[in-house]
Amino acid sequence: MRTGLGWSGSSVRGRLAAALGGALALPALGGAALAQVGQPADWQISMQTPVTQTAQNMYEFHTALVWVITLITLFVGGLLLWCIFRFNEAKNPVPSRTSHNTLIEVAWTVIPILILVGIAIPSFRIMRDQLVMPEPELIVKATGHSWYWSYEYETENGSFEFISTMLEDDEAAQRGAPRLLAVDEPMVVPVGTTVLVQVTASDVLHAFALPSFGLKIDAVPGRLNETWFRAEREGVYYGQCSELCGARHAFMPIEIRVVSQDEFAAWLVDAETRFANRDDGVRLARNVVEEEAVR
């Protein structure tokens, strides 16, 4: 026998069972998603695993807010149900003529204020951690272009800059890298190092964002914004431009590789040779420094 919705009784029971099973599976999915490091995961319902202290603080704050919101929702929902069943027309044929209650009005004003103050205090602490820059051990300048990023490093031998573009699907597949996130030349930094990132743009508004690090800052033409991070775990971490910057906005990923100090030193030597600034197609960064010293 079919119901008014066109489903049989067994079909309805099957759909309800499937929905219940999906709901029960959500916590497991959340745990699996949390285990994913540096990139999004299928069916992810939680944040990416934090690898900086700032990102960890943001994750804990977010989790606490979920519990606060849940408790408020349950409390308000309970009050509504109580009013519906306690003060319906059948139980109250003669409605109350109460116009106000001073205690309740004070309570529903003061309690939300206290809740907001309780939320604001840890929020301001996290904002302060993000905005107050510690003494950097490495400075990298990230410039947004339409539609790719370039990175500039300052070293004792001078400076060098390189562009970072997204890998095509076949190239990413060959490397076993995630589609639309992997790049040909990532930003490389050493683990346990305070990195100051100077962010700007050459053409239109972009945004430098990396979820695992808790980073998101605008890249504005003619303006130099700053952010920082200290990655406590080696690995490869992905982000994207988070500003609607144009036709290829979705193809402007960010890849940061966190390596050991020794690996970074070796990469730096190689990068100084491969990406050194060249004015006439010949001079390397160390040549520029030597010439300026002579002058």
C-alpha positions in Angstrom: 0.0 0.0 0.0 1.4 3.4 -1.0 1.4 6.4 1.2 0.4 9.9 0.2 4.0 10.6 -0.7 4.2 7.7 -3.1 6.4 5.5 -0.9 5.4 2.2 0.6 5.6 1.5 4.3 8.7 -0.6 3.9 10.3 2.1 1.8 9.6 4.7 4.4 11.1 2.5 7.1 14.1 1.9 4.9 14.7 5.6 4.3 14.3 6.4 8.0 16.8 3.7 8.8 19.3 5.0 6.3 18.9 8.5 7.6 19.4 7.3 11.2 22.5 5.4 10.1 23.9 8.4 8.4 23.3 10.5 11.5 25.1 8.0 13.7 28.0 7.9 11.3 28.6 11.7 11.5 30.9 11.5 14.6 33.0 8.8 12.9 33.3 11.0 9.8 34.3 13.9 11.9 37.1 11.9 13.5 38.3 10.7 10.1 38.3 14.2 8.7 40.3 15.5 11.7 42.9 12.9 11.0 43.4 14.4 7.5 46.4 16.8 7.7 47.1 19.7 5.3 44.2 19.3 2.9 40.4 18.8 2.9 39.0 15.3 3.1 35.9 13.6 1.6 32.8 14.1 3.8 34.8 16.4 6.1 32.6 18.1 8.7 35.3 19.5 10.9 38.3 21.8 10.6 41.6 20.5 9.2 44.1 19.3 11.8 45.8 22.3 13.2 49.6 22.4 13.0 50.3 25.8 14.6 49.4 27.0 18.1 47.2 29.7 16.6 45.2 27.2 14.6 44.9 25.0 17.6 43.5 27.8 19.7 41.0 28.6 16.9 39.9 25.0 16.7 39.3 24.8 20.5 37.5 28.1 20.5 35.3 26.9 17.6 34.5 23.6 19.4 33.6 25.5 22.6 31.2 27.8 20.6 29.5 24.8 19.1 28.7 23.5 22.6 27.5 27.0 23.7 25.2 27.3 20.6 23.9 23.7 21.2 23.0 24.5 24.8 21.3 27.8 23.9 19.3 26.1 21.2 18.2 23.3 23.5 17.2 25.7 26.2 15.2 28.0 23.9 13.6 25.0 22.1 12.6 23.6 25.5 11.0 26.9 26.5 9.1 27.0 23.3 7.8 23.4 23.8 6.9 24.2 27.4 4.9 27.3 26.3 3.2 25.4 23.5 1.9 22.6 25.8 1.5 24.5 29.0 -0.3 27.6 27.7 -2.3 26.3 24.8 -6.0 27.2 24.3 -7.3 23.9 25.7 -5.5 24.4 29.0 -6.0 28.1 29.2 -9.5 29.0 28.0 -9.1 32.4 29.8 -5.8 33.9 28.7 -3.5 35.6 31.2 -3.5 39.4 31.2 0.1 39.7 32.5 1.9 42.4 30.5 5.4 42.1 31.9 7.7 40.5 34.5 10.6 42.6 35.7 12.8 39.6 36.8 12.4 37.8 33.5 13.1 41.0 31.5 16.2 41.7 33.4 17.3 38.0 33.1 16.8 37.8 29.3 18.9 41.0 28.9 21.7 40.3 31.4 22.3 36.6 30.6 22.9 37.2 26.8 25.3 40.0 27.7 27.3 37.7 30.0 27.4 35.0 27.3 28.7 37.5 24.7 31.3 38.8 27.1 32.4 35.2 27.9 32.8 34.6 24.1 34.6 37.9 23.5 37.4 37.4 26.0 39.0 34.3 24.3 38.1 35.7 20.9 40.2 38.8 21.6 43.1 36.7 22.9 43.2 34.7 19.7 43.0 38.0 17.6 45.9 39.4 19.7 48.0 36.3 19.0 47.4 36.7 15.3 48.1 40.4 15.1 51.1 40.8 17.5 54.0 39.6 15.5 56.8 37.8 17.3 60.4 38.3 16.2 60.7 36.5 12.9 63.4 34.0 12.0 62.4 33.9 8.3 60.6 36.5 6.1 58.8 35.5 3.0 56.9 37.9 0.7 53.9 36.4 -1.0 52.4 38.3 -4.0 49.1 37.5 -5.6 48.9 37.7 -9.4 46.0 36.9 -11.8 46.1 33.9 -11.2 49.1 32.5 -9.3 51.3 33.3 -6.4 54.9 34.4 -6.3 57.3 34.1 -3.3 60.3 36.2 -2.5 63.0 35.2 0.1 65.6 37.5 1.6 68.8 35.7 2.5 72.3 36.6 3.5 73.3 36.1 -0.2 70.7 38.5 -1.5 67.1 37.8 -2.6 65.4 35.5 -5.0 61.8 35.2 -6.2 59.8 32.4 -8.0 56.3 31.9 -9.2 54.1 29.1 -8.0 51.4 27.8 -10.4 48.9 25.0 -10.1 49.7 21.6 -11.5 47.5 20.3 -14.3 45.3 17.3 -13.4 47.6 14.7 -15.1 50.7 16.2 -13.4 49.1 16.1 -10.0 48.0 12.5 -10.6 51.5 11.5 -11.5 52.9 13.0 -8.3 50.1 11.6 -6.2 49.2 15.1 -5.2 45.7 16.5 -4.6 43.9 18.0 -7.7 43.5 21.8 -7.8 45.8 22.2 -4.8 49.3 21.1 -5.7 51.7 23.5 -7.3 54.9 23.2 -9.3 57.0 25.3 -6.8 55.7 25.5 -3.3 56.8 27.8 -0.5 59.3 25.9 1.7 59.9 26.7 5.3 61.7 25.0 8.2 59.8 23.3 11.0 59.7 25.1 14.4 60.6 28.4 12.8 58.7 31.7 13.2 57.9 32.8 9.7 56.7 36.3 8.9 54.7 36.4 5.7 54.3 39.8 3.9 51.3 39.7 1.6 50.5 42.0 -1.3 49.0 41.8 -4.8 50.1 43.1 -8.2 46.8 43.6 -9.9 43.5 42.9 -8.1 42.4 41.8 -4.6 43.5 38.3 -3.5 43.6 36.6 -0.1 46.3 34.3 1.3 44.6 31.5 3.3 45.9 28.3 4.7 43.4 26.4 7.1 45.9 24.2 8.8 47.9 27.2 9.9 44.9 29.3 10.8 45.9 31.9 8.2 43.8 34.3 6.2 44.8 37.8 5.2 44.0 40.0 2.2 46.5 40.7 -0.5 45.8 44.3 -1.6 47.6 46.1 -4.5 49.9 48.8 -3.1 49.6 47.6 0.4 51.8 45.3 2.4 49.9 43.2 5.0 51.6 40.9 7.4 50.8 37.6 9.1 52.9 34.9 10.8 53.0 31.2 11.6 55.2 28.7 13.4 54.5 25.2 12.0 55.2 22.5 14.6 54.9 19.5 12.3 56.7 18.6 9.0 54.5 18.0 6.0 52.7 19.5 3.0 49.9 21.9 3.6 47.5 23.4 1.1 45.4 26.5 0.9 43.8 28.7 -1.8 43.1 32.3 -2.6 40.0 33.2 -0.6 39.0 36.3 -2.5 36.8 36.3 -5.6 39.6 37.7 -7.8 38.5 36.8 -11.3 37.9 34.1 -13.9 40.5 31.7 -12.6 40.0 32.3 -8.9 39.4 28.6 -8.3 42.8 27.7 -9.8 45.1 29.7 -7.5 46.2 27.3 -4.8 48.8 27.7 -2.1 51.2 24.9 -1.1 53.6 25.2 1.8 56.1 22.5 2.6 57.4 22.3 6.1 60.8 20.5 6.2 63.6 19.9 8.7 66.3 22.6 9.2 68.8 20.5 7.2 66.4 20.0 4.3 65.6 23.7 4.3 69.3 24.7 4.2 69.8 22.3 1.2 66.7 23.7 -0.6 67.9 27.3 0.0 71.2 26.6 -1.6 69.5 25.1 -4.6 66.8 27.8 -4.8 69.4 30.6 -4.7 70.9 29.2 -7.9 67.7 28.4 -9.7 65.6 31.5 -8.7 68.2 34.2 -8.1 67.3 37.7 -9.3 68.7 38.3 -12.8 68.8 41.8 -14.3 70.7 40.9 -17.5 69.9 37.2 -17.6 73.3 36.3 -16.1 73.8 37.8 -12.6 72.8 35.7 -9.6 71.8 37.0 -6.2 75.3 36.6 -4.7 76.8 38.6 -7.6 74.4 41.4 -7.0 75.4 41.6 -3.3 79.1 41.5 -4.2 78.7 44.3 -6.8 76.8 46.5 -4.3 79.5 45.9 -1.7 82.1 47.1 -4.2 80.2 50.3 -5.0 
